[in-house]
Each structure stands twice: as C-alpha cells, then as structure tokens.
Amino acid sequence: MYAIASAPANNTTTHVIATTLRHVLFVPPLMCTQPEPPLQNPRPRHESHVSTWLRRAVTIPAVTLAWALAVLTAPLTFPLAALADVLSNWKFPFVRTLAMLLVYLTAEVIGIGRSFTTWLRWKTGHRDHATFLEDTYRLQHWWAMTLYRWAARLYSLRIEIDESRLGEPRQSIVFVRHVCIFDNLVPYLTLTHNHGIRMRWAINSYLLRDPCLDIAGHRLPNTFVRNDRTDGAAQAARVTGLLDGLGAREGVQLFPEGALFHPARRERALARLREGGKHLLYERARQLRGTLPPRLGGALGLLENNPGADAVFISHTGLEAAGSYRAILRGGLVGQHLRIRAWRIPYDDIPRGHDALASWFLDQWEEIDRFVQEQVETPAAAPEPVTTG
C-alpha cells in the first residue's frame, strides 16, 4: 500500500494556465516502460461521419468559446467566487471549482489542438497509422493525468491505494464502483499510470459532449454506450466487442452499475428487480448498501467471452460527498481521503458457466460493497446526481 498526499495549489488564473501549458509538450510516461505492440482500433463505427461532425461542429466551438470567456472574465469571477466563499464556506469550494473548470477547459483546448496536429501529421505522411494511434494514446494519458493531478491539488485530496492483491500487470477485465464524476480517473490512475495497462473503455455516450473524449475515444479501441435499457443486447455486444484483439498488457474497463450511486437510484433498481421477478438477484442485491445492483449483461458478456484475461475489481471510498455538481460546490470534495482497493482474480480461478459466473461476480461485488461499508457510512440522501458515465 502506498499513499499520495496533495496540497492546495495557487488558484490564480495565470498559475493555472501557465502550469498546464508547461506540460503541453510533455506527455508523462507510464511507470511501466516495457514496449507495447502497435495500437489498433478494430471498433466498428456506430454512427455516421456526418452525425459525428455535426456534433463536433457544436461542441468544439462551444468549448473553445467557454475557455476564452473563462480566461477573459477570470479577473472578475475569481474575486466574486472568493467573496462568496468567505460569506458562506471557508473551504473555498467556489474558488477551487472555478480553478478546476479553468484547468479542464485549458486541457480541452490543448487536447483539441494536439488532436488536430497529430491527425495532420498522419494525413501528410509524417506518421504511419500505428504512430498516429500511439500519439493519440499519449495525448489521452496527458489529458487524464493533468485532470487528476490538478483535482488532487486544488481539492486537497489525500489518495491511498491498496494494491497488495493486484499482482503482476497483465491482460485484464476491470470492474469499478461508480459514485462521482471524478472516479472515472480511478482505474486510469490505478492500472494505466501505475502499471502500464492500456485500457479500452465502455464510455457513456453522454460524454460525447466532451470533444477530447469524443475525438480520442473514437480513434482508440473504445465504445460509447447509452445509459438506458433500450437495445440492451446490441449495447452488450458492443461492450463484448472490446475484447477483440486484446493485447497482453491491455484491459477492458466497465462500470457495472451503469450510473452514479445514489440511494434513490438504489431503491429504484431494487424495485425493478423485485417487479421483474428476479427474486434471487433481488435478495442478494438488497444486501448492498454503498453500491447499486450491478447490471450483469455487460459484465457477464465480457467474462463469458473472455480470451484469457484476469478479472480486476476496484472499490473506493471518499468521494461519496461529491456525487453531484451541487455537492462539489458545497465543498463535498475538499480535503477528502480517497481510499482505493484493487484486487486481481487469475483467469484460471474464474468460474465457467453462466449461473456459476453470475454468482461469483456477485460475490466479488459484495466485497466491493463491504470495503465501502468498512470505510464510510452511506451518506444521507442528497440531490440526485446528473449521469455522466
């Protein structure tokens, strides 16, 4: 086990932009330096190029304009945010969140620009396709780690990772608890940055509103899925398709809950299981207190079509009080102690057969829930979070 302690950063606009820009030409290397095979993107497209570029014609200018407005109005907005914090909350959540927004928008603008230059080098013959994808992966790594480092600094987070049962990094199918918009970075920090496992993501299509995730997510072997129950078989097949051509040091990542945890969502999920006649699953799911009942379709689809990958489960606590944008603005994220526990189940120890596999998966999910209950009580009901995947 090891811990990462982070202190607040200077929140001035100049400091945020200058420090972010200082890393533009530097993409932090993965801790694992073993050579990787060339990246491939075997994923078929599930929307037309016209739909893609109609969306980007809106999102790219919108993000660029938002960044310009954030920079130009910063001399006014930061003092106003500081005044609001002094009058209401000495944790200074408004200033911290405004600074984090500026970091995010700066990273977005840089990411869009670098995505274009990597594409241009490829199209003009200065890069082959494998190098083009590698450049995109490194840009993704820079983007994710920039957001993680700044979030840790600005919100004074303490991060503790227990990986005593994680073992040696190898091909993996990864299942993660989902409670906060920031925990999208948890598997990236735990497996990609620390162990060099390159992840393939099942990404909520809501996040197509983010141009960097849209561009890099479509270039690299990922898939975008809707957070609803229509056409479930087709979406599960797209998730299972992430296993195609999976490399020895690659992983497929899934949030089996399908949405951010909230007590109201838990009650609705239990009601659906009970009304749907899934009594055995309901009896097991009702014992869960800090997680939603997992949606088994995508998870079992991955495990039943597993080409030989280990299963990795990641639980975490410390982000429960920041499950919505409103909670973040109230200071729920400031000073939190994020505890992460990850463990690996070797491929040979994973059961075979649908029923045995489902029971075993629920055993592992109950362990995720027990870790949550050991560390923190389930918080009182707060405004239900916006789903972001």
C-alpha positions as CSV (number, residue, x, y, z in Angstrom):
1,M,0.0,0.0,0.0
2,Y,1.1,3.5,-0.6
3,A,-0.4,6.9,-0.3
4,I,-0.2,10.1,-2.3
5,A,-0.7,13.4,-0.4
6,S,-1.6,16.5,-2.2
7,A,-1.8,20.1,-1.1
8,P,-3.8,23.0,-2.4
9,A,-2.3,24.9,-5.4
10,N,-2.2,28.6,-6.1
11,N,-5.6,29.3,-7.7
12,T,-4.7,32.3,-9.8
13,T,-5.6,32.2,-13.5
14,T,-2.0,32.8,-14.6
15,H,-0.7,30.0,-12.4
16,V,-3.4,27.5,-13.7
17,I,-2.8,28.3,-17.4
18,A,1.0,28.6,-17.2
19,T,1.4,25.3,-15.3
20,T,-1.0,23.5,-17.6
21,L,0.8,24.9,-20.7
22,R,4.1,23.9,-19.3
23,H,3.1,20.3,-19.7
24,V,1.8,20.7,-23.3
25,L,4.9,19.3,-24.9
26,F,5.5,16.8,-22.2
27,V,3.4,13.6,-22.0
28,P,4.2,11.9,-18.8
29,P,5.5,8.3,-19.4
30,L,3.8,5.3,-18.0
31,M,5.5,3.8,-15.0
32,C,5.8,0.5,-16.9
33,T,8.3,1.1,-19.7
34,Q,8.1,-2.3,-21.4
35,P,7.5,-1.9,-25.2
36,E,3.9,-2.2,-26.3
37,P,2.7,-3.6,-29.6
38,P,1.2,-1.0,-32.0
39,L,-2.2,0.1,-31.1
40,Q,-5.1,-1.0,-33.2
41,N,-8.7,0.3,-33.4
42,P,-10.9,-2.6,-34.6
43,R,-14.1,-1.0,-33.3
44,P,-16.8,-0.5,-36.0
45,R,-18.4,2.9,-36.0
46,H,-22.0,3.1,-34.6
47,E,-22.8,6.5,-36.1
48,S,-22.2,8.2,-39.4
49,H,-19.3,10.6,-40.0
50,V,-22.0,13.2,-40.7
51,S,-23.5,12.8,-37.2
52,T,-20.1,12.9,-35.7
53,W,-19.0,16.1,-37.3
54,L,-22.4,17.8,-36.8
55,R,-21.9,17.2,-33.1
56,R,-18.3,18.4,-33.1
57,A,-19.3,21.5,-35.1
58,V,-21.2,22.5,-31.9
59,T,-19.0,21.1,-29.1
60,I,-15.6,22.2,-30.3
61,P,-16.5,25.9,-30.8
62,A,-18.6,25.8,-27.6
63,V,-15.6,24.6,-25.5
64,T,-13.2,27.0,-27.2
65,L,-15.6,29.9,-26.5
66,A,-16.1,28.8,-22.9
67,W,-12.3,28.7,-22.4
68,A,-11.9,32.2,-23.9
69,L,-14.7,33.6,-21.7
70,A,-13.3,31.9,-18.6
71,V,-9.9,33.4,-19.2
72,L,-11.2,36.9,-20.1
73,T,-13.6,37.1,-17.1
74,A,-11.3,35.5,-14.6
75,P,-10.2,38.9,-13.0
76,L,-13.9,39.3,-12.2
77,T,-15.1,35.8,-11.5
78,F,-12.3,34.7,-9.1
79,P,-12.8,37.7,-6.7
80,L,-16.5,37.1,-6.8
81,A,-16.1,33.4,-6.1
82,A,-13.7,34.2,-3.2
83,L,-16.2,36.7,-1.7
84,A,-19.0,34.1,-2.0
85,D,-16.7,31.5,-0.2
86,V,-15.8,34.0,2.6
87,L,-19.5,34.6,3.2
88,S,-20.6,31.0,3.0
89,N,-17.9,28.4,3.2
90,W,-14.3,28.7,4.3
91,K,-13.4,25.6,2.4
92,F,-13.4,27.9,-0.6
93,P,-15.2,25.4,-2.9
94,F,-16.3,28.1,-5.4
95,V,-12.7,29.3,-6.0
96,R,-11.4,25.7,-6.2
97,T,-14.1,24.6,-8.6
98,L,-13.7,27.7,-10.8
99,A,-9.9,27.0,-11.0
100,M,-10.7,23.3,-11.8
101,L,-13.1,24.4,-14.5
102,L,-10.3,26.6,-16.0
103,V,-7.9,23.7,-15.9
104,Y,-10.4,21.4,-17.6
105,L,-11.2,23.9,-20.4
106,T,-7.5,24.6,-20.9
107,A,-6.8,20.9,-21.1
108,E,-9.7,20.6,-23.6
109,V,-8.4,23.4,-25.9
110,I,-4.9,22.0,-25.8
111,G,-6.2,18.4,-26.4
112,I,-8.3,19.6,-29.4
113,G,-5.3,21.4,-30.9
114,R,-2.9,18.5,-30.4
115,S,-5.5,16.0,-31.8
116,F,-5.6,18.1,-35.0
117,T,-1.8,18.3,-35.3
118,T,-1.4,14.5,-34.8
119,W,-4.1,13.9,-37.4
120,L,-2.4,16.4,-39.8
121,R,1.0,14.7,-39.4
122,W,-0.6,11.3,-40.2
123,K,-2.5,12.6,-43.2
124,T,0.5,14.4,-44.6
125,G,2.6,11.3,-44.4
126,H,4.8,12.3,-41.5
127,R,3.4,9.5,-39.3
128,D,2.1,6.0,-40.1
129,H,-1.2,4.9,-38.7
130,A,0.3,2.9,-35.7
131,T,2.3,6.0,-34.7
132,F,-0.8,8.2,-35.1
133,L,-2.7,6.0,-32.7
134,E,0.3,5.9,-30.3
135,D,0.4,9.7,-30.3
136,T,-3.3,9.8,-29.6
137,Y,-2.9,7.4,-26.7
138,R,-0.1,9.5,-25.2
139,L,-2.3,12.6,-25.6
140,Q,-5.1,10.8,-23.7
141,H,-2.6,9.9,-21.0
142,W,-1.5,13.5,-20.6
143,W,-5.1,14.8,-20.5
144,A,-6.3,12.3,-17.9
145,M,-3.2,12.8,-15.6
146,T,-3.4,16.6,-15.9
147,L,-7.0,16.5,-14.7
148,Y,-6.1,14.0,-11.9
149,R,-3.1,16.0,-10.6
150,W,-4.9,19.3,-10.6
151,A,-8.0,17.9,-9.0
152,A,-5.9,16.4,-6.2
153,R,-4.1,19.7,-5.7
154,L,-7.0,22.0,-5.9
155,Y,-9.3,20.0,-3.7
156,S,-6.5,19.0,-1.2
157,L,-7.2,15.3,-1.7
158,R,-5.3,12.5,0.0
159,I,-5.1,9.4,-2.1
160,E,-4.3,5.9,-0.6
161,I,-4.1,2.9,-2.9
162,D,-4.1,-0.7,-1.6
163,E,-2.8,-2.9,-4.4
164,S,-1.4,-5.7,-2.2
165,R,-3.7,-8.2,-4.1
166,L,-3.2,-6.7,-7.5
167,G,-0.3,-8.9,-8.5
168,E,1.7,-8.5,-11.8
169,P,0.1,-6.4,-14.5
170,R,-1.3,-8.4,-17.4
171,Q,-4.4,-8.6,-19.6
172,S,-7.4,-7.7,-17.6
173,I,-11.1,-7.1,-17.5
174,V,-11.7,-4.4,-15.0
175,F,-14.9,-3.7,-12.9
176,V,-15.1,-0.4,-10.9
177,R,-17.5,1.2,-8.4
178,H,-19.1,4.4,-9.7
179,V,-20.1,7.2,-7.3
180,C,-18.7,10.5,-8.6
181,I,-17.8,12.2,-11.8
182,F,-14.1,12.2,-10.7
183,D,-13.9,8.4,-10.2
184,N,-13.6,8.0,-13.9
185,L,-9.9,8.6,-13.3
186,V,-9.6,5.9,-10.6
187,P,-8.9,2.9,-12.9
188,Y,-6.7,5.1,-15.0
189,L,-4.5,6.1,-12.1
190,T,-4.5,2.6,-10.5
191,L,-3.8,0.5,-13.6
192,T,-2.7,2.7,-16.5
193,H,-0.4,5.2,-14.9
194,N,0.9,2.9,-12.1
195,H,1.1,-0.3,-14.0
196,G,1.1,0.4,-17.7
197,I,-2.2,-1.4,-18.5
198,R,-3.8,0.3,-21.5
199,M,-7.5,0.4,-21.0
200,R,-10.3,0.1,-23.5
201,W,-13.3,1.9,-22.2
202,A,-17.1,1.4,-22.4
203,I,-18.0,5.1,-22.2
204,N,-21.3,6.6,-21.5
205,S,-22.5,8.4,-24.7
206,Y,-23.4,11.4,-22.6
207,L,-19.6,12.1,-22.6
208,L,-19.6,12.7,-26.3
209,R,-20.3,16.3,-25.4
210,D,-16.7,16.4,-24.3
211,P,-14.6,17.0,-27.6
212,C,-11.4,15.4,-26.3
213,L,-13.2,12.2,-25.2
214,D,-15.2,12.2,-28.4
215,I,-12.1,12.5,-30.7
216,A,-9.7,10.2,-28.8
217,G,-12.4,7.8,-27.8
218,H,-13.3,7.2,-31.4
219,R,-9.7,6.9,-32.6
220,L,-8.7,4.4,-29.9
221,P,-10.4,1.0,-29.3
222,N,-13.3,2.1,-27.1
223,T,-17.1,2.1,-27.5
224,F,-19.8,4.5,-26.5
225,V,-23.0,3.1,-24.9
226,R,-26.3,4.7,-23.9
227,N,-27.3,4.8,-20.2
228,D,-30.8,3.3,-20.8
229,R,-32.3,-0.1,-21.2
230,T,-33.3,0.1,-24.9
231,D,-31.5,-2.2,-27.3
232,G,-29.6,-3.7,-24.4
233,A,-28.5,-6.8,-26.3
234,A,-26.8,-4.7,-29.0
235,Q,-25.1,-2.5,-26.5
236,A,-23.8,-5.5,-24.5
237,A,-22.5,-6.9,-27.8
238,R,-20.6,-3.7,-28.4
239,V,-19.0,-3.9,-24.9
240,T,-18.1,-7.6,-25.5
241,G,-16.5,-6.5,-28.8
242,L,-13.9,-4.6,-26.8
243,L,-12.2,-8.0,-26.2
244,D,-11.3,-8.4,-29.9
245,G,-7.6,-8.3,-30.4
246,L,-6.9,-7.5,-26.7
247,G,-3.2,-7.2,-26.1
248,A,-1.2,-8.9,-23.4
249,R,-0.9,-5.6,-21.4
250,E,-4.4,-4.2,-22.3
251,G,-7.6,-4.1,-20.3
252,V,-11.3,-3.6,-20.8
253,Q,-13.0,-1.4,-18.2
254,L,-16.6,-1.3,-17.2
255,F,-18.7,0.4,-14.5
256,P,-21.3,-2.4,-13.9
257,E,-23.7,-0.2,-12.0
258,G,-24.3,1.8,-15.2
259,A,-24.8,5.1,-13.3
260,L,-23.5,7.1,-10.3
261,F,-24.6,5.6,-6.9
262,H,-27.4,7.4,-5.1
263,P,-29.8,6.0,-2.5
264,A,-32.8,6.9,-4.7
265,R,-31.3,5.0,-7.6
266,R,-30.6,2.0,-5.4
267,E,-34.3,1.8,-4.4
268,R,-35.4,2.1,-8.0
269,A,-33.0,-0.6,-9.1
270,L,-34.2,-2.9,-6.3
271,A,-37.8,-2.2,-7.3
272,R,-37.1,-3.2,-10.9
273,L,-35.6,-6.5,-9.8
274,R,-38.5,-7.3,-7.5
275,E,-41.2,-6.4,-10.0
276,G,-39.3,-8.2,-12.7
277,G,-39.5,-11.5,-10.8
278,K,-35.7,-11.7,-10.3
279,H,-36.1,-12.8,-6.7
280,L,-32.7,-14.4,-6.2
281,L,-30.8,-11.4,-7.6
282,Y,-33.1,-9.1,-5.6
283,E,-32.3,-10.9,-2.3
284,R,-28.6,-10.6,-2.9
285,A,-28.8,-7.0,-4.2
286,R,-30.8,-5.8,-1.3
287,Q,-27.8,-6.5,1.0
288,L,-25.7,-3.9,-0.9
289,R,-25.7,-0.6,0.9
290,G,-23.0,1.5,-0.8
291,T,-23.3,0.3,-4.4
292,L,-26.1,-0.1,-7.0
293,P,-27.0,-3.7,-8.0
294,P,-24.7,-4.4,-10.9
295,R,-26.2,-4.8,-14.4
296,L,-25.0,-8.3,-15.2
297,G,-25.5,-8.2,-19.0
298,G,-22.3,-6.4,-20.0
299,A,-20.2,-7.8,-17.2
300,L,-21.1,-11.5,-17.9
301,G,-20.8,-10.9,-21.6
302,L,-17.2,-9.9,-21.1
303,L,-16.4,-12.8,-18.8
304,E,-18.2,-15.4,-20.9
305,N,-16.2,-14.3,-24.0
306,N,-13.0,-13.8,-22.0
307,P,-10.0,-14.8,-24.2
308,G,-7.8,-15.4,-21.2
309,A,-7.7,-12.1,-19.2
310,D,-7.7,-11.9,-15.4
311,A,-10.6,-10.1,-13.7
312,V,-9.7,-7.0,-11.7
313,F,-12.1,-5.3,-9.2
314,I,-11.7,-1.8,-7.9
315,S,-13.5,-0.4,-4.9
316,H,-13.0,3.1,-3.4
317,T,-14.4,5.4,-0.8
318,G,-14.0,9.1,-0.1
319,L,-16.0,10.6,-3.0
320,E,-19.5,9.9,-1.7
321,A,-20.0,13.5,-0.6
322,A,-19.2,14.8,-4.1
323,G,-21.8,12.8,-6.0
324,S,-23.3,15.8,-7.8
325,Y,-22.1,19.2,-9.1
326,R,-24.1,20.9,-6.3
327,A,-22.4,18.8,-3.7
328,I,-19.0,19.7,-5.2
329,L,-19.9,23.4,-5.0
330,R,-20.9,22.9,-1.3
331,G,-17.3,21.7,-0.7
332,G,-18.0,18.0,-0.6
333,L,-14.8,17.1,-2.4
334,V,-12.4,19.4,-0.4
335,G,-10.0,17.5,1.8
336,Q,-11.4,14.1,1.2
337,H,-9.4,10.9,1.9
338,L,-9.8,8.7,-1.2
339,R,-9.1,5.1,-0.4
340,I,-8.8,2.7,-3.3
341,R,-8.5,-1.1,-3.1
342,A,-7.9,-3.2,-6.2
343,W,-7.6,-7.0,-6.5
344,R,-6.9,-9.4,-9.3
345,I,-8.5,-12.8,-9.9
346,P,-6.4,-15.0,-12.2
347,Y,-8.1,-16.3,-15.3
348,D,-7.9,-19.9,-14.2
349,D,-9.8,-19.1,-11.0
350,I,-12.8,-17.5,-12.8
351,P,-15.7,-20.0,-12.8
352,R,-17.2,-21.3,-16.1
353,G,-20.9,-21.4,-16.9
354,H,-23.5,-18.6,-16.7
355,D,-25.0,-19.3,-13.3
356,A,-21.7,-20.0,-11.6
357,L,-20.2,-16.9,-13.2
358,A,-23.1,-14.7,-12.1
359,S,-23.0,-16.0,-8.5
360,W,-19.2,-15.5,-8.4
361,F,-19.5,-12.0,-9.8
362,L,-22.0,-11.0,-7.2
363,D,-19.6,-12.4,-4.5
364,Q,-16.9,-10.0,-5.8
365,W,-19.4,-7.1,-6.0
366,E,-20.4,-7.8,-2.4
367,E,-16.7,-7.5,-1.5
368,I,-16.6,-4.1,-3.2
369,D,-19.6,-3.1,-1.1
370,R,-18.1,-4.4,2.1
371,F,-15.0,-2.3,1.6
372,V,-17.2,0.7,1.2
373,Q,-19.1,-0.1,4.4
374,E,-15.9,-0.7,6.3
375,Q,-14.6,2.8,5.4
376,V,-17.6,5.1,5.4
377,E,-21.3,5.1,6.2
378,T,-23.6,5.6,3.3
379,P,-24.3,9.4,3.2
380,A,-27.7,10.9,3.7
381,A,-29.8,11.4,0.6
382,A,-28.6,14.4,-1.4
383,P,-29.9,15.9,-4.7
384,E,-29.6,13.1,-7.2
385,P,-26.5,13.4,-9.5
386,V,-26.5,14.1,-13.2
387,T,-25.5,10.9,-15.0
388,T,-22.1,11.3,-16.7
389,G,-21.0,7.8,-17.1
